[in-house]
Amino acid sequence: MTWDAVVVGSGPNGLTAAVVLAMRGRSVLVLEADEHIGGGARSGELTLPGFVHDICSAVHPFAAGSPVFRSLPLEEHGLTFVHPEVALAHPLDGGRASVVWRDEDRTADGMGADAVAWHHLIGKLARDWDRLAPMALGPLLQIPSHPLVLGRFGLPAALPASALGRAAFRTEEARGVFAGCAAHSFLALSRPLTSSFALLLLAAAHAGGWPVARGGSQAISDSLASLLAAHGGRIETSRPVRTMRDIPAARVVLFDVGPRTIADIAGDRLPRHFRSRLRSYRYGPAAFKIDYALDGPVPWTNPDCRVAGTVHVAGTAVETARAEAIVTKGGHPDKPVVLISQQSVADPSRAPAGKHTLWAYTHVPNGSQTDMTDAIERQIERFAPGFRDIVLARRVLSPGWFEQHNSSYVGGNIAGGSNGGLQLALRPVLGRPYRTPDDALFMCSASTPPGGGVHGMAGYHAALVVLEGAFRDGVRSSSLAASAG
Ligand SMILES: Cc1cc2nc3c(=O)[nH]c(=O)nc-3n(C[C@H](O)[C@H](O)[C@H](O)COP(=O)(O)OP(=O)(O)OC[C@H]3O[C@@H](n4cnc5c(N)ncnc54)[C@H](O)[C@@H]3O)c2cc1C
């Protein structure tokens, strides 16, 4: 048999591409190297029996706000997003904290002197989310369907987060939480475009929340797989693809893997110049992660942090910028930015009664072998004295571990590549996104627009390109309903 499409890799983008194609009546096979599906959206018992940990992604503002996920019946296939009382908290010394609620007014009120600025900069984007998200979570070079909305986002988004945070806000609360969100860029906050991460993540908090998936992030992957199966698609695990010979006959192949892996697999099918551009794709800093099994809730000094799904432990905006600058220069900060998810606060199914899970990671230079456990725990203790006393077990996942388990995480970089310079938007190479010089080979991973995160939008856009181009399906790129229907 000749498949209409084979997808290499079952991460959220690969599965979304497969679902969109299968829903259009195409025969689809997904080949996954690992014995489990899901790539960066997976869960497992990493510490003690009864504790369910998210191996990679944990917090899902982009999944909850994703235009393609919203258009798919994922709830009918087992996915439930659960929302913590507080979306995001950013503790400061002295028991203070910046608190982002799902409710825009409540959040702005808490920002004191920055209430008006919050409504103006963040609130407006949140209220425009349904028009903004399809553009912001898509290829850059497209005719915007709502130019004014895109302009309102794009102008401040282009600025360095340090500069915009300082100019827009006066309080340490607003500046701190803005800087913490910008740190998701894995870039020094003095770099252009770092504001785009903070603006999108904070707007998403009001638009769709920062939920976790009930039962673990694996539920996102499993729901996509179930939907795929309902439309006749097939997934084969433990099927690493090393060369084109490992791929059964197919009209098109979509690669949900990193650019270097594509170059290795495709070999002579792609011209030498294109392969060398794929091989020179740049990777940024890495993640050093610890999963904890806890004897009880984290004893945060600030009470709002205790009911937050996500806590950014970084201190002031200045400290945050300093730590990220050190990492991008190849160093390991004493006071790192620690991104924390307390999944079990919102989803008690993650741990035995009264116990909790904690997911924490920090940024380190690409390929780092430095143990950041002590630095991470000192930062948490700073805002939650007594934290170490409630640790029942911890499991460290180093940059090397990530690369070993997923070839897309080169050197432990979990963002699908560096977000620096033009590579944020024009990835993996300058040219028509998702396509290669071979009309039957396509790219759909987080190394294509819009980049890292669990949102499925790269897979969605790649599937539309396949439908329009290779299959001449007449689907308009702007039409989500067309692909999902
Ligand atoms: C520690 C960590 C924390 C994160 N936190 C968040 C978060 O909280 N929220 C969020 O939105 N995002 C988060 N992310 C990012 C998110 O998980 C990724 O951006 C996303 O999973 C990328 O999806 P993808 O489909 O492009 O690729 P991936 O999810 O990386 O999937 C690629 C798949 O391809 C498979 N594969 C690789 N090589 C081959 C081969 N040769 N043959 C066959 N299969 C192959 C891999 O095994 C994998 O299953 C996190 C990632 C990590 C690692």
The ligand as an SDF file (V2000), in Angstrom:
LIG
                    3D

 53 58  0  0  0  0  0  0  0  0999 V2000
   11.5470   19.9690   29.9180 C   0  0  0  0  0  0  0  0  0  0  0  0
   10.5840   20.5690   28.9590 C   0  0  0  0  0  0  0  0  0  0  0  0
    9.6100   21.4390   29.4260 C   0  0  0  0  0  0  0  0  0  0  0  0
    8.7030   22.0210   28.5520 C   0  0  0  0  0  0  0  0  0  0  0  0
    7.6890   22.7720   29.0590 N   0  0  0  0  0  0  0  0  0  0  0  0
    6.7060   23.1980   28.2360 C   0  0  0  0  0  0  0  0  0  0  0  0
    5.5100   23.7330   28.7890 C   0  0  0  0  0  0  0  0  0  0  0  0
    5.3240   23.7750   30.0070 O   0  0  0  0  0  0  0  0  0  0  0  0
    4.5600   24.1680   27.9230 N   0  0  0  0  0  0  0  0  0  0  0  0
    4.7150   24.0670   26.5530 C   0  0  0  0  0  0  0  0  0  0  0  0
    3.8120   24.4780   25.8200 O   0  0  0  0  0  0  0  0  0  0  0  0
    5.8270   23.5180   26.0180 N   0  0  0  0  0  0  0  0  0  0  0  0
    6.8150   23.0660   26.8230 C   0  0  0  0  0  0  0  0  0  0  0  0
    7.9130   22.4380   26.3150 N   0  0  0  0  0  0  0  0  0  0  0  0
    8.1420   22.4660   24.8540 C   0  0  0  0  0  0  0  0  0  0  0  0
    7.3080   21.4610   24.0990 C   0  0  0  0  0  0  0  0  0  0  0  0
    7.2930   20.2180   24.7660 O   0  0  0  0  0  0  0  0  0  0  0  0
    7.8800   21.2950   22.7000 C   0  0  0  0  0  0  0  0  0  0  0  0
    8.0600   22.5660   22.1020 O   0  0  0  0  0  0  0  0  0  0  0  0
    6.9460   20.4740   21.8320 C   0  0  0  0  0  0  0  0  0  0  0  0
    6.7780   19.1860   22.3600 O   0  0  0  0  0  0  0  0  0  0  0  0
    7.4760   20.3770   20.4170 C   0  0  0  0  0  0  0  0  0  0  0  0
    6.6250   19.5380   19.7020 O   0  0  0  0  0  0  0  0  0  0  0  0
    7.0790   18.8190   18.3720 P   0  0  0  0  0  0  0  0  0  0  0  0
    5.9200   18.0220   17.9180 O   0  0  0  0  0  0  0  0  0  0  0  0
    7.6260   19.8180   17.4340 O   0  0  0  0  0  0  0  0  0  0  0  0
    8.3190   17.8720   18.7550 O   0  0  0  0  0  0  0  0  0  0  0  0
    8.5560   16.8630   19.9510 P   0  0  0  0  0  0  0  0  0  0  0  0
    7.5210   17.0030   20.9890 O   0  0  0  0  0  0  0  0  0  0  0  0
    9.9690   17.0390   20.3400 O   0  0  0  0  0  0  0  0  0  0  0  0
    8.3600   15.4410   19.2700 O   0  0  0  0  0  0  0  0  0  0  0  0
    9.2630   14.9120   18.3420 C   0  0  0  0  0  0  0  0  0  0  0  0
    9.0560   13.4030   18.3180 C   0  0  0  0  0  0  0  0  0  0  0  0
    9.8620   12.8370   17.2830 O   0  0  0  0  0  0  0  0  0  0  0  0
   10.4400   11.6280   17.7560 C   0  0  0  0  0  0  0  0  0  0  0  0
   11.6230   11.3780   16.9650 N   0  0  0  0  0  0  0  0  0  0  0  0
   12.8180   12.0210   17.0230 C   0  0  0  0  0  0  0  0  0  0  0  0
   13.6590   11.4980   16.1160 N   0  0  0  0  0  0  0  0  0  0  0  0
   12.9890   10.5160   15.4770 C   0  0  0  0  0  0  0  0  0  0  0  0
   13.3250    9.6090   14.4320 C   0  0  0  0  0  0  0  0  0  0  0  0
   14.5290    9.6190   13.8510 N   0  0  0  0  0  0  0  0  0  0  0  0
   12.3920    8.7140   14.0130 N   0  0  0  0  0  0  0  0  0  0  0  0
   11.1520    8.7120   14.5690 C   0  0  0  0  0  0  0  0  0  0  0  0
   10.7820    9.5380   15.5730 N   0  0  0  0  0  0  0  0  0  0  0  0
   11.6880   10.4480   16.0120 C   0  0  0  0  0  0  0  0  0  0  0  0
   10.7310   11.9250   19.2090 C   0  0  0  0  0  0  0  0  0  0  0  0
   10.8920   10.7400   19.9560 O   0  0  0  0  0  0  0  0  0  0  0  0
    9.4830   12.7120   19.6150 C   0  0  0  0  0  0  0  0  0  0  0  0
    8.4590   11.8620   20.0450 O   0  0  0  0  0  0  0  0  0  0  0  0
    8.8120   21.7820   27.1600 C   0  0  0  0  0  0  0  0  0  0  0  0
    9.7760   20.8890   26.6770 C   0  0  0  0  0  0  0  0  0  0  0  0
   10.6280   20.2590   27.5640 C   0  0  0  0  0  0  0  0  0  0  0  0
   11.5990   19.2350   27.0620 C   0  0  0  0  0  0  0  0  0  0  0  0
  1  2  1  0
  2  3  1  0
  2 52  2  0
  3  4  2  0
  4  5  1  0
  4 50  1  0
  5  6  2  0
  6  7  1  0
  6 13  1  0
  7  8  2  0
  7  9  1  0
  9 10  1  0
 10 11  2  0
 10 12  1  0
 12 13  2  0
 13 14  1  0
 14 15  1  0
 14 50  1  0
 15 16  1  0
 16 17  1  0
 16 18  1  0
 18 19  1  0
 18 20  1  0
 20 21  1  0
 20 22  1  0
 22 23  1  0
 23 24  1  0
 24 25  2  0
 24 26  1  0
 24 27  1  0
 27 28  1  0
 28 29  2  0
 28 30  1  0
 28 31  1  0
 31 32  1  0
 32 33  1  0
 33 34  1  0
 33 48  1  0
 34 35  1  0
 35 36  1  0
 35 46  1  0
 36 37  1  0
 36 45  1  0
 37 38  2  0
 38 39  1  0
 39 40  1  0
 39 45  2  0
 40 41  1  0
 40 42  2  0
 42 43  1  0
 43 44  2  0
 44 45  1  0
 46 47  1  0
 46 48  1  0
 48 49  1  0
 50 51  2  0
 51 52  1  0
 52 53  1  0
M  END
$$$$
